[in-house]
Amino acid sequence: MSFTLTMSGVIVGRSELEVRDAARQVALGAFRPGLGYDLVQPVFLLYGGAGTDSDALGRYRKAREALRLTLADASGAALSIRDLHIRPRGDGESSDSGLVLEVVTDDARMWTALF
């Protein structure tokens, strides 16, 4: 199932969120940037540079919340999100763009959606 990340109706990108861990409530997958990615990229670069600096992480979270991002499933229904990151892929992760969308959610639809 494809998920679409938008900001004020502009498509930021898409992901299948093919790796799902219901116990940890984390889903992640290869991220395919859309036309709106250039608008949010500077905010997500803050996450990569923050490391463990709590002040930097706070600035990142505040900037990311200001984006008012929405994640919707293939039917267009918005999912509730507790945390969301677009980050470089790690070892063992596959992504043509080199980016991964990682979502933390307790929305039951994430865990019952078919791949």
Backbone as ProteinMPNN parsed JSONL, in Angstrom:
{"seq_chain_A": "MSFTLTMSGVIVGRSELEVRDAARQVALGAFRPGLGYDLVQPVFLLYGGAGTDSDALGRYRKAREALRLTLADASGAALSIRDLHIRPRGDGESSDSGLVLEVVTDDARMWTALF", "coords_chain_A": {"N_chain_A": [[0.845, -1.18, 0.0], [0.522, 2.188, -0.808], [1.698, 5.193, 0.675], [1.189, 8.652, 1.125], [2.89, 11.64, 1.651], [2.105, 14.863, 2.523], [2.119, 18.491, 2.373], [0.176, 21.066, 3.104], [-1.452, 20.323, 0.907], [0.43, 19.936, -1.081], [2.41, 17.512, -2.6], [4.869, 15.956, -0.851], [6.224, 13.576, -0.873], [6.34, 9.967, -1.398], [5.841, 6.673, -0.013], [6.057, 3.151, 0.47], [6.224, 2.198, 2.945], [7.319, -0.277, 3.751], [8.531, -1.803, 5.749], [7.427, -2.813, 8.761], [6.894, -2.576, 12.201], [4.907, -3.524, 14.529], [5.018, -3.893, 17.281], [6.908, -2.027, 18.18], [5.747, 0.146, 17.106], [6.618, 1.375, 14.758], [7.11, 2.281, 11.418], [8.728, 2.014, 8.299], [10.239, 2.935, 5.172], [11.451, 2.996, 1.752], [11.822, 6.255, 0.477], [10.255, 8.265, -1.868], [10.846, 11.209, -3.224], [8.661, 14.007, -3.828], [7.414, 16.857, -5.7], [7.245, 18.782, -3.694], [9.275, 18.232, -1.921], [11.646, 19.714, -1.888], [10.922, 21.94, -0.445], [10.746, 21.092, 2.196], [13.091, 19.816, 2.771], [15.338, 21.273, 3.991], [14.541, 21.348, 6.695], [14.502, 18.632, 7.468], [17.166, 18.062, 7.171], [18.183, 19.246, 9.413], [17.615, 17.35, 11.367], [19.417, 15.264, 10.829], [21.804, 16.535, 11.434], [21.6, 17.073, 14.104], [22.234, 15.079, 15.95], [22.786, 14.01, 19.209], [22.217, 16.308, 20.523], [20.144, 18.02, 22.552], [18.993, 20.583, 22.392], [19.257, 21.198, 19.659], [17.725, 19.118, 18.587], [15.263, 19.865, 19.598], [14.822, 22.274, 18.194], [14.651, 21.218, 15.627], [12.33, 19.571, 15.865], [10.387, 21.535, 16.409], [10.491, 23.063, 14.05], [9.756, 21.091, 12.21], [7.13, 20.462, 13.06], [5.887, 22.851, 12.401], [5.619, 22.584, 9.698], [3.329, 21.137, 9.272], [2.752, 18.503, 8.274], [1.077, 15.86, 6.557], [0.215, 12.475, 6.563], [-1.113, 10.141, 4.423], [-3.089, 7.261, 3.591], [-3.518, 4.937, 0.79], [-6.168, 5.325, 0.107], [-6.587, 7.921, 0.713], [-7.117, 8.616, 3.291], [-6.162, 10.245, 6.23], [-3.515, 9.452, 8.481], [-2.857, 9.199, 11.965], [0.041, 10.556, 13.448], [2.835, 10.141, 15.52], [5.539, 10.683, 15.418], [7.873, 11.565, 12.857], [10.266, 11.141, 10.345], [12.418, 12.044, 7.682], [15.125, 10.606, 6.408], [18.615, 9.836, 5.626], [19.233, 6.695, 4.03], [20.043, 3.735, 5.872], [22.525, 1.185, 6.603], [21.751, -1.805, 4.947], [19.252, -0.947, 4.228], [17.069, -0.247, 1.55], [16.809, 2.082, -1.079], [16.124, 4.004, -3.835], [16.346, 6.769, -3.97], [17.999, 7.238, -1.901], [16.931, 7.974, 0.459], [14.905, 7.526, 3.406], [11.669, 7.124, 4.732], [10.525, 7.394, 7.935], [8.215, 6.484, 10.339], [6.478, 6.947, 13.365], [3.735, 5.65, 14.86], [0.551, 5.131, 16.424], [-1.672, 4.475, 15.13], [-4.036, 2.214, 14.271], [-4.655, 1.423, 11.69], [-2.273, 1.392, 10.256], [-1.062, -0.954, 10.975], [-2.802, -2.865, 10.136], [-3.061, -2.557, 7.46], [-2.704, -3.784, 4.165], [0.179, -4.964, 2.397]], "CA_chain_A": [[0.0, 0.0, 0.0], [1.297, 3.411, -0.905], [1.372, 6.281, 1.589], [1.584, 9.932, 0.564], [3.194, 12.69, 2.61], [1.801, 16.157, 1.927], [2.179, 19.715, 3.16], [-0.786, 22.018, 2.526], [-1.897, 19.834, -0.382], [1.564, 19.7, -1.979], [3.003, 16.195, -2.331], [6.271, 15.974, -0.433], [6.781, 12.318, -1.333], [5.566, 8.734, -1.202], [6.558, 5.494, 0.462], [5.243, 1.966, 0.727], [6.443, 1.859, 4.363], [7.33, -1.727, 3.628], [9.024, -2.447, 6.976], [6.529, -2.386, 9.843], [7.09, -3.244, 13.488], [3.758, -3.122, 15.342], [5.406, -3.876, 18.692], [7.589, -0.743, 18.431], [4.9, 1.146, 16.453], [7.472, 2.059, 13.788], [7.045, 1.837, 10.03], [9.676, 2.75, 7.47], [10.392, 2.443, 3.82], [12.107, 3.867, 0.776], [11.086, 7.502, 0.265], [10.341, 8.812, -3.218], [10.504, 12.63, -3.104], [7.772, 14.66, -4.779], [7.775, 18.243, -6.019], [7.329, 19.581, -2.475], [10.376, 17.836, -1.035], [12.616, 20.815, -1.782], [10.431, 22.88, 0.562], [10.914, 20.552, 3.553], [14.423, 19.226, 2.92], [16.187, 21.935, 4.993], [14.113, 20.971, 8.049], [14.941, 17.27, 7.754], [18.622, 18.091, 7.303], [18.444, 19.586, 10.818], [17.562, 16.107, 12.14], [20.673, 14.561, 10.62], [22.894, 17.264, 12.056], [21.352, 17.304, 15.528], [22.857, 14.051, 16.792], [22.143, 13.873, 20.517], [22.07, 17.654, 21.083], [18.722, 18.191, 22.849], [18.543, 21.887, 21.88], [19.143, 21.067, 18.201], [16.569, 18.254, 18.332], [14.095, 20.678, 19.888], [14.635, 23.181, 17.058], [14.193, 20.381, 14.523], [10.933, 19.188, 16.091], [9.565, 22.731, 16.277], [10.44, 23.38, 12.622], [8.992, 20.039, 11.529], [5.716, 20.637, 13.406], [5.389, 24.018, 11.671], [5.329, 22.167, 8.328], [1.973, 20.551, 9.266], [2.762, 17.39, 7.332], [0.004, 14.885, 6.662], [0.476, 11.185, 5.928], [-2.381, 9.518, 4.049], [-2.986, 5.952, 2.942], [-3.866, 4.938, -0.628], [-7.54, 5.805, -0.071], [-6.599, 9.345, 1.025], [-7.419, 8.818, 4.707], [-4.997, 10.669, 7.015], [-3.151, 8.64, 9.642], [-2.276, 9.98, 13.06], [1.483, 10.336, 13.521], [3.492, 10.665, 16.722], [6.854, 11.173, 15.021], [8.121, 11.316, 11.449], [11.573, 11.616, 9.886], [12.973, 11.672, 6.381], [16.55, 10.516, 6.729], [19.386, 9.004, 4.693], [19.091, 5.257, 4.287], [21.107, 3.11, 6.648], [23.011, -0.097, 6.089], [20.717, -2.815, 4.802], [18.002, -0.34, 3.772], [17.09, -0.015, 0.117], [16.083, 3.263, -1.522], [16.732, 4.603, -5.028], [16.644, 8.177, -3.703], [18.935, 7.323, -0.787], [16.191, 8.473, 1.609], [13.946, 6.638, 4.057], [10.629, 7.745, 5.548], [10.332, 6.628, 9.169], [7.026, 6.99, 11.002], [6.049, 6.338, 14.619], [2.293, 5.857, 14.94], [-0.262, 4.119, 17.092], [-2.873, 4.34, 14.304], [-4.217, 0.785, 13.997], [-4.703, 1.162, 10.237], [-0.928, 1.116, 9.772], [-0.71, -2.342, 11.267], [-3.737, -3.769, 9.48], [-3.018, -2.303, 6.015], [-2.007, -4.806, 3.375], [1.352, -4.48, 1.641]], "C_chain_A": [[0.885, 1.236, 0.0], [0.777, 4.462, 0.072], [1.939, 7.561, 0.999], [1.762, 10.953, 1.67], [2.954, 14.033, 1.925], [1.987, 17.291, 2.929], [1.273, 20.719, 2.457], [-1.2, 21.614, 1.11], [-0.806, 19.572, -1.397], [2.206, 18.364, -1.611], [4.491, 16.344, -2.058], [6.955, 14.7, -0.906], [5.872, 11.153, -1.012], [6.476, 7.632, -0.68], [5.568, 4.352, 0.632], [5.294, 1.609, 2.217], [6.442, 0.335, 4.524], [7.847, -2.476, 4.853], [8.185, -1.912, 8.132], [6.755, -3.231, 11.079], [5.997, -2.759, 14.431], [4.117, -3.043, 16.822], [6.075, -2.553, 19.069], [6.802, 0.435, 17.881], [5.693, 2.018, 15.487], [7.266, 1.431, 12.412], [8.042, 2.669, 9.24], [9.762, 2.13, 6.099], [11.097, 3.456, 2.941], [11.216, 5.076, 0.512], [11.343, 7.998, -1.144], [9.9, 10.273, -3.156], [9.559, 13.095, -4.206], [8.23, 16.093, -5.003], [7.955, 19.099, -4.766], [8.493, 19.238, -1.568], [11.389, 18.962, -0.846], [12.211, 21.821, -0.703], [10.707, 22.413, 1.989], [12.32, 20.02, 3.822], [15.291, 19.941, 3.959], [15.823, 21.568, 6.434], [14.627, 19.582, 8.387], [16.46, 17.152, 7.811], [19.029, 18.473, 8.728], [18.489, 18.324, 11.684], [18.89, 15.353, 12.036], [21.839, 15.224, 11.319], [22.758, 17.434, 13.555], [22.063, 16.3, 16.435], [22.097, 13.878, 18.098], [21.961, 15.212, 21.221], [20.587, 17.952, 21.302], [18.188, 19.534, 22.349], [18.325, 21.82, 20.365], [17.946, 20.19, 17.836], [15.267, 19.006, 18.592], [13.787, 21.644, 18.751], [14.11, 22.414, 15.843], [12.717, 20.046, 14.686], [9.985, 20.377, 15.917], [9.4, 23.113, 14.797], [9.603, 22.356, 11.862], [7.502, 20.174, 11.821], [5.111, 21.808, 12.643], [5.046, 23.672, 10.219], [3.903, 21.626, 8.18], [1.849, 19.46, 8.212], [1.606, 16.438, 7.615], [0.418, 13.62, 5.919], [-0.87, 10.519, 5.671], [-2.131, 8.172, 3.391], [-3.478, 6.065, 1.499], [-5.285, 5.442, -0.886], [-7.666, 7.299, 0.226], [-6.919, 9.652, 2.475], [-6.138, 9.152, 5.471], [-4.783, 9.74, 8.196], [-2.599, 9.553, 10.723], [-0.815, 9.571, 13.21], [2.003, 10.912, 14.827], [4.848, 11.264, 16.394], [7.095, 10.773, 13.577], [9.47, 11.912, 11.088], [11.793, 11.191, 8.444], [14.472, 11.734, 6.591], [17.28, 9.727, 5.653], [19.207, 7.529, 5.038], [20.286, 4.746, 5.071], [21.57, 1.834, 5.985], [21.861, -1.098, 6.045], [19.371, -2.267, 4.364], [18.131, -0.005, 2.295], [16.265, 1.22, -0.224], [16.818, 3.874, -2.708], [17.138, 6.051, -4.784], [17.695, 8.343, -2.613], [18.264, 7.807, 0.49], [15.187, 7.446, 2.111], [12.944, 7.498, 4.818], [10.399, 6.837, 6.743], [9.208, 7.286, 9.963], [6.796, 6.225, 12.298], [4.572, 6.682, 14.76], [1.623, 4.763, 15.75], [-1.595, 3.958, 16.36], [-2.984, 2.88, 13.85], [-4.25, 0.466, 12.511], [-3.328, 0.871, 9.652], [-0.595, -0.359, 9.926], [-1.643, -3.335, 10.612], [-3.739, -3.593, 7.969], [-2.222, -3.402, 5.313], [-0.844, -4.178, 2.628], [1.036, -4.471, 0.175]], "O_chain_A": [[1.875, 1.306, 0.727], [-0.43, 4.6, 0.269], [3.036, 7.563, 0.439], [0.892, 11.113, 2.526], [3.529, 14.309, 0.872], [2.011, 17.087, 4.143], [1.569, 21.167, 1.349], [-1.289, 22.46, 0.22], [-1.081, 19.038, -2.472], [2.509, 18.117, -0.444], [5.261, 16.792, -2.907], [8.123, 14.726, -1.295], [4.793, 11.313, -0.441], [7.692, 7.649, -0.872], [4.388, 4.571, 0.903], [4.491, 0.805, 2.69], [5.686, -0.24, 5.307], [7.615, -3.679, 4.974], [8.222, -0.722, 8.445], [6.802, -4.459, 11.005], [6.135, -1.71, 15.061], [3.573, -2.207, 17.544], [5.836, -2.022, 20.153], [7.136, 1.589, 18.148], [5.48, 3.227, 15.399], [7.25, 0.208, 12.268], [8.191, 3.869, 9.472], [9.411, 0.969, 5.889], [11.311, 4.606, 3.325], [10.004, 4.939, 0.344], [12.489, 8.137, -1.569], [8.706, 10.551, -3.047], [9.637, 12.648, -5.35], [9.302, 16.492, -4.549], [8.741, 20.047, -4.779], [8.684, 19.889, -0.54], [11.927, 19.135, 0.247], [13.07, 22.479, -0.115], [10.883, 23.234, 2.889], [12.693, 19.8, 4.975], [15.939, 19.26, 4.755], [16.7, 21.486, 7.295], [15.141, 19.369, 9.485], [16.984, 16.231, 8.438], [20.094, 18.073, 9.199], [19.29, 18.229, 12.614], [19.417, 14.867, 13.036], [22.77, 14.544, 11.752], [23.692, 17.889, 14.216], [22.449, 16.633, 17.556], [20.892, 13.627, 18.089], [21.589, 15.247, 22.394], [19.846, 18.119, 20.333], [17.036, 19.611, 21.923], [17.326, 22.327, 19.854], [17.231, 20.487, 16.879], [14.279, 18.804, 17.885], [12.625, 21.818, 18.381], [13.237, 22.897, 15.122], [11.935, 20.216, 13.751], [8.906, 20.235, 15.342], [8.301, 23.446, 14.354], [8.83, 22.716, 10.974], [6.685, 20.015, 10.914], [3.937, 21.761, 12.276], [4.27, 24.383, 9.58], [3.337, 21.655, 7.088], [0.955, 19.493, 7.367], [1.211, 16.24, 8.764], [0.908, 13.681, 4.792], [-1.672, 10.352, 6.59], [-1.115, 7.961, 2.729], [-3.816, 7.156, 1.038], [-5.578, 5.933, -1.976], [-8.728, 7.884, 0.017], [-6.988, 10.82, 2.859], [-5.146, 8.43, 5.372], [-5.737, 9.295, 8.834], [-1.952, 10.558, 10.43], [-0.475, 8.392, 13.112], [1.659, 12.033, 15.2], [5.265, 12.24, 17.016], [6.577, 9.754, 13.119], [9.787, 13.039, 11.47], [11.393, 10.098, 8.042], [15.022, 12.787, 6.914], [16.652, 9.029, 4.857], [19.048, 7.17, 6.205], [21.397, 5.261, 4.947], [21.065, 1.448, 4.93], [21.093, -1.217, 7.0], [18.435, -3.037, 4.149], [19.176, 0.464, 1.843], [15.155, 1.389, 0.28], [17.994, 4.222, -2.603], [18.146, 6.516, -5.317], [18.224, 9.436, -2.412], [18.937, 8.029, 1.496], [14.687, 6.614, 1.354], [13.316, 8.475, 5.468], [10.113, 5.65, 6.584], [9.241, 8.488, 10.227], [6.905, 4.999, 12.329], [4.198, 7.854, 14.778], [2.071, 3.616, 15.761], [-2.537, 3.377, 16.9], [-2.12, 2.381, 13.128], [-3.907, -0.646, 12.111], [-3.228, 0.169, 8.646], [0.088, -0.937, 9.08], [-1.327, -4.523, 10.533], [-4.351, -4.391, 7.259], [-1.204, -3.875, 5.816], [-0.884, -3.001, 2.272], [1.883, -4.099, -0.637]]}, "name": "protein", "num_of_chains": 1, "seq": "MSFTLTMSGVIVGRSELEVRDAARQVALGAFRPGLGYDLVQPVFLLYGGAGTDSDALGRYRKAREALRLTLADASGAALSIRDLHIRPRGDGESSDSGLVLEVVTDDARMWTALF"}
